[in-house]
Amino acid sequence: MVALLMEPRRVLGEVMSTYRIALRRLYRTRNIVLHGGSTQGVALHASLRTAAPLVGAGLDRIVHADQVHQATPLDLAARAEVALRLVGGETGVSVVSLLEPA
């Protein structure tokens, strides 16, 4: 958390990279199960263990934004993309402001 507050752009970039890797791994594993019929692969448990909490947290944020702020998922994604580009810059967007979509 200290590193995040000191260098938000760098740390958030690393977080986004880790998230992308986990979801790509989950998608590749999904393809192996769906198209190859293999449910015994060593990657299956690892990708589910890594990606499931991330997907769950993302879905929680989407539902919360919809219920509390009436923000659609596409609107939420656009806001998040802009906020991530602006955080830590001269615009004054702070890491804490990323917690709420409004």
C-alpha positions in Angstrom: 0.0 0.0 0.0 2.9 2.4 0.7 4.3 1.7 -2.8 0.8 2.4 -4.3 0.6 5.7 -2.5 4.1 6.7 -3.5 4.0 5.6 -7.1 0.3 5.0 -8.1 0.8 4.9 -11.9 3.6 2.2 -11.7 1.9 0.1 -9.1 -1.5 0.3 -10.7 0.1 -0.7 -14.0 1.6 -3.8 -12.4 -1.8 -4.6 -10.9 -3.5 -4.3 -14.3 -0.8 -6.5 -15.9 -1.3 -9.2 -13.2 -5.1 -9.0 -13.7 -4.7 -9.4 -17.5 -2.4 -12.3 -17.1 -4.8 -14.1 -14.7 -7.8 -13.6 -17.0 -5.9 -14.7 -20.1 -4.8 -17.8 -18.3 -8.4 -18.5 -17.2 -9.6 -18.0 -20.8 -6.9 -20.4 -22.2 -7.9 -22.9 -19.6 -11.5 -22.5 -20.5 -10.6 -23.3 -24.1 -8.7 -26.4 -23.1 -11.8 -27.6 -21.1 -14.4 -26.6 -23.7 -12.6 -27.5 -26.9 -10.3 -30.3 -25.7 -12.6 -31.8 -23.1 -9.7 -32.0 -20.6 -10.6 -31.3 -17.0 -7.5 -32.9 -15.5 -5.0 -30.2 -16.6 -2.6 -28.8 -14.0 -3.4 -25.3 -15.1 -7.1 -25.6 -14.3 -6.9 -25.4 -10.5 -4.2 -22.7 -10.5 -6.1 -20.5 -12.9 -9.4 -20.9 -11.0 -7.6 -20.2 -7.7 -6.1 -17.0 -9.2 -8.9 -15.7 -11.4 -12.0 -16.5 -9.4 -11.4 -14.0 -6.6 -10.6 -11.3 -9.2 -13.6 -12.0 -11.2 -15.8 -12.1 -8.1 -14.4 -8.7 -6.9 -15.0 -7.2 -10.3 -18.6 -8.4 -10.5 -19.2 -7.1 -7.0 -18.0 -3.7 -8.1 -20.2 -3.8 -11.2 -23.3 -4.7 -9.2 -22.5 -2.1 -6.5 -22.1 0.6 -9.1 -25.3 -0.3 -10.8 -27.3 -0.5 -7.6 -25.9 2.6 -5.8 -24.9 4.9 -8.7 -27.0 3.5 -11.6 -23.8 3.2 -13.6 -23.9 0.7 -16.4 -20.9 -1.7 -16.8 -19.7 0.1 -19.9 -19.9 3.5 -18.2 -18.0 2.1 -15.2 -15.3 0.6 -17.4 -14.9 3.9 -19.3 -14.7 5.9 -16.0 -12.1 3.4 -14.7 -10.0 3.7 -17.8 -9.9 7.5 -17.7 -9.3 7.5 -13.9 -6.4 5.1 -14.2 -4.8 7.3 -16.9 -5.2 10.4 -14.7 -4.2 9.1 -11.3 -1.1 10.5 -9.8 -0.9 13.3 -12.4 -1.4 17.0 -12.4 -5.2 16.6 -12.5 -5.2 15.7 -8.8 -6.9 12.4 -9.1 -5.8 10.3 -6.1 -5.7 6.6 -5.6 -8.5 6.9 -3.0 -10.8 8.5 -5.6 -10.7 5.3 -7.6 -12.8 3.5 -5.0 -16.1 5.2 -6.0 -17.4 5.4 -9.6 -19.1 8.8 -9.1 
